[in-house]
Amino acid sequence: MPQLDFSTYLSQLFWFTIFFFLLCLILSHLVLPKIETVIKRRYEAMDKAIGNASSFCALAEDEINNRKQILQKTQLEASKIISNAVKKAKLLEYNMKNLLNAEAIEMLDLVDKEIENYKIKMHNQLVEIAISVAAVYYEKLVNSHVKDYDKLKIVTNSLFKKGLL
């Protein structure tokens, strides 16, 4: 085998070294710059993507903070609206209670007046009935008609006032 022959060993080593350096030179001037540019482009693209992502992240955080502020303002406004509505409802309830109480008092006063008028009317009817009954008894006892009807009325009224009838 020629690789193990010591007479050709030095020449093989020489050509190996030349080819190795030529290969290194070709690789360093032709292949490695292309690889380097590809790696640089990828790095720049990734750096740009990371920059865009971080800017989008910052924008998203700003938007989240804005939405939180809007949400807080909305909640504050909603709580104000609800508290105002509750206050209005309580005021309306209070006013309605007062109005209903006033109307109930008016109705009760009207009913009391009607009852009082009815009592007076019934009292007058009872007096008239009592006078008629007294006139009938007087006619039966005396056997004549009542001549002074007004006196009989006065006597009957005085008996009602005293509570005897």
C-alpha positions in Angstrom: 0.0 0.0 0.0 1.4 3.3 -1.0 0.1 5.1 2.2 2.3 2.9 4.4 5.4 3.2 2.2 8.0 5.3 4.0 9.7 6.5 0.8 6.5 8.2 -0.3 5.5 9.3 3.1 7.1 12.7 3.0 5.7 13.5 -0.4 2.3 12.5 0.8 2.6 14.7 3.8 3.7 17.6 1.6 0.7 17.2 -0.7 -1.6 16.7 2.2 -0.4 19.9 3.7 -0.8 21.8 0.4 -4.3 20.4 -0.2 -5.3 21.1 3.4 -4.2 24.7 3.2 -5.8 25.1 -0.2 -9.0 23.6 1.1 -8.8 25.9 4.1 -8.1 28.9 1.9 -11.0 28.0 -0.4 -13.3 27.4 2.5 -12.3 30.6 4.3 -12.7 32.8 1.1 -15.6 31.2 -0.6 -17.8 29.1 1.6 -17.4 30.7 5.0 -18.3 34.2 3.9 -21.5 32.9 2.4 -22.3 31.0 5.6 -21.4 34.1 7.6 -23.8 36.3 5.5 -26.5 33.8 5.9 -26.0 33.6 9.7 -25.8 37.5 9.8 -29.1 37.8 7.9 -30.7 35.2 10.1 -29.4 37.0 13.2 -30.6 40.4 11.9 -34.0 38.9 11.0 -34.3 37.3 14.5 -33.1 40.6 16.1 -35.6 42.5 14.1 -38.4 40.0 14.9 -37.4 40.2 18.6 -37.4 44.0 18.4 -40.8 43.9 16.7 -42.1 41.5 19.3 -40.8 43.6 22.2 -42.4 46.7 20.6 -45.6 44.8 20.1 -45.4 43.6 23.7 -44.9 47.2 24.8 -47.9 48.3 22.7 -49.9 45.4 24.1 -49.0 46.4 27.6 -50.0 50.0 26.9 -53.3 48.9 25.4 -53.9 46.6 28.4 -53.2 49.5 30.8 -55.5 51.8 28.7 -58.2 49.2 28.8 -57.7 48.8 32.6 -58.1 52.5 33.0 -61.1 52.6 30.8 -62.6 49.6 32.7 -61.9 51.3 36.1 -63.5 54.5 34.8 -66.5 52.6 33.5 -66.8 50.7 36.8 -66.6 54.0 38.7 -69.2 55.6 36.4 -71.4 52.5 36.7 -71.2 52.6 40.5 -72.1 56.3 40.5 -75.0 55.6 38.2 -76.2 52.8 40.4 -75.8 54.8 43.6 -77.7 57.7 42.0 -80.4 55.3 40.8 -80.6 53.8 44.3 -80.9 57.3 45.8 -83.6 58.3 43.3 -85.4 55.1 44.0 -85.3 55.7 47.8 -86.4 59.3 47.3 -89.2 58.1 45.1 -90.2 55.5 47.6 -90.1 58.1 50.4 -92.2 60.6 48.3 -94.6 57.8 47.3 -95.0 56.8 51.0 -95.7 60.4 52.0 -98.1 60.8 49.1 -99.9 57.6 50.0 -100.0 58.6 53.6 -101.4 62.0 52.8 -104.0 60.4 50.5 -104.8 57.8 53.1 -105.2 60.6 55.7 -107.4 62.5 53.3 -109.5 59.4 52.6 -109.8 58.7 56.3 -110.9 62.2 57.0 -113.4 62.0 54.2 -114.6 58.7 55.6 -114.8 60.2 59.1 -116.8 63.1 57.7 -119.1 60.7 55.9 -119.5 58.6 59.0 -120.3 61.7 61.0 -122.8 62.9 58.4 -124.3 59.4 58.4 -124.5 59.4 62.2 -126.2 62.8 62.2 -128.6 61.6 59.5 -129.3 58.4 61.4 -129.7 60.3 64.6 -132.2 62.6 62.9 -134.1 59.6 61.5 -134.1 58.0 64.9 -135.5 61.2 66.4 -138.2 61.3 63.7 -139.0 57.7 64.3 -139.1 58.3 68.1 -141.3 61.3 67.6 -143.6 59.3 65.4 -143.7 56.5 68.0 -144.3 59.0 70.7 -147.1 60.5 68.7 -148.7 57.1 68.2 -148.5 56.3 71.9 -149.8 59.7 72.8 -152.8 59.2 70.5 -153.4 55.8 72.0 -153.1 57.0 75.6 -155.0 60.3 75.2 -157.2 59.3 72.4 -156.6 62.4 70.4 -154.2 63.8 67.9 -151.0 65.6 68.9 -151.7 69.3 68.6 -148.2 70.7 69.4 -145.9 68.5 67.4 -142.9 70.9 68.0 -143.1 70.4 71.8 -143.1 66.7 71.3 -140.0 67.1 69.0 -138.2 69.2 71.7 -138.9 66.7 74.4 -137.7 63.8 72.2 -134.5 65.6 71.3 -133.8 66.4 75.0 -134.3 62.8 75.9 -131.9 61.7 73.1 -129.3 64.3 74.3 -129.5 63.0 77.8 -129.2 59.4 76.5 -132.5 58.2 77.8 -133.6 57.1 74.4 
